[in-house]
Structure formats: structure tokens, C-alpha cells
Amino acid sequence: MNDVHIRRLDLNLLRTLGVLLEERQVSRAATRLNVTQPAVSHALQRLRLHFDDPLFVRQGQGMVPTPRARALEGPLRQVLQALDRLAGPAAFDPAAARGTLRIATTDYGLAVVLPGVLARLTEEAPNLAITSANITADSFDHLKTGFLDLVLSGQESFGDVEIETLFRERFVIVTHRRHPLVGRPITLADFIAYPHAMIDVVQSRLHGIDRRLERLGLKRRIALSLPHMLAAPFFAQATSLVMPVPERVAHLYAEQLDLVIHEPPAEVDIGRFDYVQAWHERRTNDPMHRWLRELVRQSARDIRDRF
């Protein structure tokens, strides 16, 4: 590309192309750029004419860059970083922002963390919405491709992404109030004498209980396997199953469902663990993303104060 050709290109179009290469979706690029989706679509049409290339082809809910766009990605990043250094920090106005933020989490995050986030978001950015996705084995890769903005998780491994600890959590045991274990400390023998419900999510820390039992030559009987934490207390209310659940979930339901919260036996107590927000490093200095992480941080502070 010669100098004359470059000079004909609006720098705002370069920035739009840079964000599209990161987000791979028009709606998400519009949110980042604080413009409408039609404005991004129009900019993309101008970019296609300028580079005489489609630049992106649609695939599922996102877009895949063409070889030409991939070749532009590295040099474009250098140019935009240089422009950012010249212009200083970008501004983000939540009140004017539009679009959708995608956050992957479990039902724990939905019940405990996101209500506080959404309350602040609707007040500060009424035209922004949140879409929640289930955590999968690919969630951290989706941070890298830009399909996800944030992951909220307490799992064992977070991959090669940036993380910030929001608060500490631990597992307790819940049973109904008429359960034979009520009224005395639960021993290891008690723990394996009754059937269990297993909350089975990606890289769950609850798997640590089974690893500890295995080292002791013991095994618990799983009578029910669940993909959701919030359903477990209802089964505890209706059956004699032993339910290891996060402590904050236990407190949400204990009074409503007449449940008793027990300390786990020391042999299988996996201790406290970090609950984090995770994002890709390229979003660290993104003004909109900094604002989003602060909303989550404020919600976490409320959670720490409440429990």
C-alpha cells in the first residue's frame, strides 16, 4: 500500500477495523466504539472498498477475518497503539453506550454476583445489556477471540488470562432439618454413609472431595449429578442426600427451605478458594472494560459485606 493510498483512509476507519479484528462481531465492536451497529456496518463497507477485500466472512454468531485482514492485523495494532500513546487515554461514557456485554459464569455467579452488577449497569448505562453464557471448556479461549467480555468463576484453572480475585468462598454441607446428621458434627464415616448430590461443572473444585477420598481409600456414592448449583438445595429439602454447596448459596436458601448448614469433616474440607473475574490482557486498558470490571468489583464488595 503506498503513502497516497494510506492518506485517503480515515483514521477512525482504522480504529474500527482494529476493534472488529478483536471482537469479530459488529454488535460488540459497536459497544466498544460507543457507536451504533449501522455505523460499524457502514465503516466496514468503506474498509472493504478501500482494501478491495471482504476482510471478514460470517461464521455462526461472529465473523472470521480473511487472509488479507489477518495480514493487516499486526501492523494495524502497532499503528493504533502509537496513536493511543499520542492521544492519551480514551474516554468511555456509560450513559451513551449501547450494545451487549457477554459474561460467562455458572448459576452461582448469576445468583450471587450478577444481580449487583446489573443493578449498577441499568442505572449507569441503561442502553447496555448483559448476556450470560454457561462456562465451558472453551470459555477462556472465547475471551481471547473476543466472543466473551468476562468470565466469573471459582474453578481450579483459569488458563492464560488476566484474573482478579473478587472474594473468597468455601463449601459447606446442607441437609434438611430432619436429617439424622443434624445436631452433631459430621464425621468422615457420616459423610460417606449417606448418598450425595454432585454439582458437576467444568473444573469444579468439588472434584477435590473425591480426590481426597480416593487418597484415603474411600469413595462416596453419588445418587444425583447436577449441572447447576442452585437446584441442589431443593433436593436437600426433599431427600436425605448430603449436599456440598458454596457457603453463600447455602445461606441464600437455608431459611427459605428450612435447611441446616453443616461444617464438612476435616478430611474432605477443601478449604477456601478464590472467586475471580477473568479477561484477556488486550482488554486491560480498554475504558469500557475497566468500567465493567469496576461494576463487578463493587458487587463483590457488597457480597463480602453481606456474608
C-alpha positions in Angstrom: 0.0 0.0 0.0 1.5 3.4 -1.0 1.5 6.6 1.1 -1.2 8.3 -1.1 -3.5 5.2 -0.5 -2.9 5.4 3.2 -3.6 9.1 3.4 -7.0 8.6 1.8 -8.0 6.3 4.7 -9.8 7.9 7.7 -8.0 7.1 10.9 -11.4 6.3 12.5 -11.8 3.6 10.0 -8.5 2.1 11.1 -9.7 2.1 14.7 -12.9 0.4 13.6 -11.0 -2.3 11.8 -8.8 -2.8 14.8 -11.8 -3.3 17.1 -13.5 -5.6 14.5 -10.4 -7.8 14.3 -10.5 -8.1 18.1 -14.3 -8.5 18.6 -15.2 -10.4 15.4 -18.7 -9.2 15.7 -20.4 -5.9 14.6 -22.6 -5.5 17.7 -19.7 -6.0 20.1 -17.5 -3.7 18.1 -20.2 -1.0 18.2 -20.3 -1.4 22.0 -16.6 -0.9 22.3 -16.6 2.1 20.0 -19.7 3.6 21.6 -21.4 3.9 18.2 -24.4 2.2 16.6 -24.3 -1.1 14.8 -25.3 0.5 11.4 -22.3 2.9 11.8 -19.9 0.0 12.2 -21.5 -1.8 9.3 -21.1 1.3 7.1 -17.5 1.7 8.2 -16.9 -2.0 7.3 -18.3 -1.4 3.8 -15.9 1.6 3.4 -13.0 -0.6 4.6 -13.9 -3.3 2.1 -13.9 -0.9 -0.7 -10.6 0.7 0.4 -8.8 -2.6 0.7 -10.6 -4.3 -2.2 -11.3 -7.3 0.1 -14.2 -8.7 2.1 -12.0 -8.5 5.2 -14.5 -10.7 7.2 -16.8 -13.6 6.4 -19.7 -14.5 8.6 -19.4 -17.7 10.7 -22.1 -18.5 13.2 -22.6 -15.6 15.5 -19.3 -14.0 14.7 -17.0 -13.1 11.7 -13.8 -14.7 10.6 -11.1 -12.4 9.1 -9.9 -13.1 5.6 -6.1 -13.7 4.9 -5.9 -10.0 3.9 -7.4 -8.9 7.2 -5.0 -11.2 9.1 -2.1 -9.7 7.3 -3.2 -6.2 8.3 -3.7 -7.1 12.0 -0.1 -6.9 13.2 0.8 -3.6 11.5 -2.6 -2.1 12.4 -2.1 -2.9 16.1 1.2 -1.1 16.1 -0.3 2.0 14.4 -3.2 2.1 16.8 -1.0 1.7 19.8 1.1 4.6 18.6 -2.0 6.7 18.1 -3.2 5.9 21.6 0.1 7.0 23.1 -0.2 10.3 21.2 -3.9 10.9 22.1 -3.8 9.8 25.7 -6.4 7.7 27.5 -9.7 7.2 25.7 -12.9 8.1 27.4 -16.0 5.9 27.9 -19.4 7.4 28.6 -21.7 4.6 30.1 -24.8 6.7 29.7 -24.3 6.9 25.9 -23.1 3.3 25.4 -25.2 0.8 23.6 -24.9 -2.9 22.9 -24.5 -6.2 24.8 -21.8 -7.4 27.2 -21.3 -11.2 27.2 -20.3 -12.7 30.6 -19.7 -16.5 31.1 -20.4 -17.8 34.6 -22.2 -20.6 36.4 -25.6 -20.2 38.1 -23.6 -19.3 41.3 -22.4 -16.2 39.5 -25.8 -15.5 38.2 -27.4 -15.6 41.7 -24.6 -14.1 43.8 -22.6 -11.7 41.7 -24.6 -10.5 38.6 -27.7 -9.1 40.4 -25.5 -6.3 41.9 -23.7 -5.8 38.5 -27.0 -5.5 36.6 -28.4 -3.1 39.2 -25.5 -0.7 38.7 -25.4 -1.2 34.9 -29.1 -0.3 34.5 -28.5 2.9 36.5 -25.3 4.0 34.8 -25.7 2.5 31.3 -29.4 2.0 30.6 -28.9 1.1 26.9 -26.3 -1.7 27.6 -27.5 -5.3 28.2 -25.8 -8.4 29.6 -26.0 -11.8 28.0 -24.9 -14.6 30.3 -23.3 -17.8 28.8 -22.6 -21.0 30.6 -18.9 -21.7 31.4 -17.5 -24.4 29.1 -14.0 -25.8 28.5 -13.7 -23.1 25.7 -14.7 -20.1 27.7 -11.2 -18.8 28.2 -10.4 -19.2 24.5 -13.6 -17.2 23.9 -12.0 -14.4 25.9 -9.1 -14.4 23.6 -11.2 -14.3 20.4 -13.4 -11.5 21.9 -16.6 -13.6 21.9 -16.8 -13.1 25.6 -16.0 -10.0 27.6 -15.6 -11.5 31.0 -15.6 -14.8 32.9 -16.7 -15.1 36.5 -15.5 -18.3 38.1 -14.3 -20.2 41.1 -12.9 -23.1 39.2 -9.5 -24.7 39.6 -7.7 -23.4 36.5 -8.2 -20.1 34.6 -6.0 -20.6 31.6 -3.6 -17.9 30.2 -5.8 -14.8 31.0 -5.8 -11.9 33.4 -7.6 -12.6 36.7 -8.6 -10.5 39.7 -9.8 -12.1 43.0 -13.2 -10.8 44.0 -13.7 -12.6 47.3 -13.1 -16.0 48.9 -15.6 -18.8 49.1 -15.8 -22.3 50.6 -18.0 -25.3 50.5 -20.3 -26.4 53.3 -22.9 -29.2 53.6 -26.6 -28.7 53.6 -29.3 -31.2 54.7 -33.0 -30.9 55.6 -33.7 -30.2 59.3 -34.9 -33.7 60.0 -31.8 -35.4 58.6 -30.1 -37.9 61.1 -26.9 -35.8 60.8 -28.4 -32.7 62.3 -27.3 -31.9 65.9 -23.8 -33.3 65.8 -20.5 -32.7 64.0 -20.3 -34.7 60.7 -17.5 -37.3 60.8 -15.9 -38.8 57.8 -17.9 -42.0 58.4 -21.1 -40.0 58.4 -20.0 -38.2 55.2 -19.7 -41.4 53.2 -22.6 -43.2 54.9 -25.3 -41.2 53.1 -25.8 -40.7 49.3 -24.6 -37.4 47.8 -25.6 -34.9 45.2 -22.7 -33.9 42.9 -22.7 -30.4 41.3 -20.7 -31.2 38.1 -19.4 -28.1 36.3 -16.3 -27.5 34.3 -13.2 -27.9 36.5 -15.3 -27.8 39.7 -13.4 -27.6 42.9 -15.9 -30.1 44.3 -13.9 -32.8 42.4 -11.3 -32.2 45.1 -13.5 -34.0 47.6 -13.3 -37.2 45.5 -9.6 -36.9 45.1 -9.2 -36.7 48.9 -11.4 -39.6 49.5 -9.5 -41.7 46.9 -6.2 -41.0 48.8 -7.9 -42.4 51.9 -9.1 -45.5 50.0 -12.7 -44.3 50.3 -15.5 -43.4 47.9 -18.8 -41.6 48.2 -22.0 -42.7 46.5 -23.3 -40.1 44.0 -27.0 -40.6 43.8 -27.7 -37.4 41.8 -25.4 -35.4 39.5 -26.4 -31.8 38.7 -25.1 -29.2 36.3 -26.5 -26.4 38.4 -25.7 -25.3 42.0 -29.0 -23.5 42.6 -31.1 -26.7 42.2 -29.2 -28.6 44.9 -30.8 -27.0 48.0 -34.2 -28.1 46.7 -33.1 -31.7 46.5 -31.7 -31.4 50.0 -35.1 -30.2 51.2 -36.9 -33.2 49.7 -34.4 -36.1 50.3 -31.8 -37.4 52.7 -29.0 -36.6 50.2 -25.8 -34.9 51.5 -25.2 -31.7 49.5 -21.8 -29.9 49.4 -22.6 -26.4 48.1 -20.9 -23.0 48.2 -21.5 -21.3 51.6 -23.2 -18.2 50.1 -25.6 -20.4 48.2 -26.4 -22.3 51.4 -27.2 -19.0 53.2 -29.4 -17.9 50.3 -31.7 -20.9 50.8 -31.3 -22.1 54.4 -34.1 -20.1 55.9 -36.5 -20.3 52.9 -36.1 -24.1 52.6 -35.6 -24.9 56.3 -32.1 -26.3 55.7 -29.3 -26.9 58.1 -25.7 -25.8 57.3 -23.0 -28.2 58.5 -19.2 -28.0 58.6 -17.6 -30.6 56.4 -15.3 -33.2 58.1 -11.7 -32.0 58.1 -10.6 -34.9 55.9 -12.6 -33.7 52.9 -12.7 -29.9 53.6 -11.1 -28.4 50.5 -10.7 -25.0 52.3 -11.4 -21.6 51.0 -10.8 -20.6 47.3 -10.7 -17.5 45.2 -13.7 -16.4 43.2 -12.4 -14.3 40.3 -13.2 -12.2 37.3 -11.1 -13.1 34.2 -10.4 -11.3 31.0 -7.9 -11.2 28.1 -4.9 -8.9 28.6 -5.7 -6.8 25.5 -8.8 -5.6 27.3 -7.0 -4.5 30.4 -6.7 -0.8 29.4 -10.0 -0.7 27.4 -12.0 2.1 29.1 -15.3 0.2 28.7 -13.8 -2.9 30.1 -12.3 -1.1 33.1 -15.7 0.3 33.8 -17.3 -3.2 33.6 -14.7 -4.7 35.9 -15.3 -1.9 38.4 -19.1 -2.8 38.4 -18.2 -6.4 39.2 -15.7 -5.2 41.8 -18.4 -3.1 43.5 -20.8 -6.0 43.5 -18.1 -8.2 45.1 -17.6 -5.7 47.8 -21.3 -5.8 48.7 -21.1 -9.6 48.8 -18.1 -9.5 51.2 -20.0 -7.1 53.4 -23.2 -9.2 53.4 -21.6 -12.6 54.2 
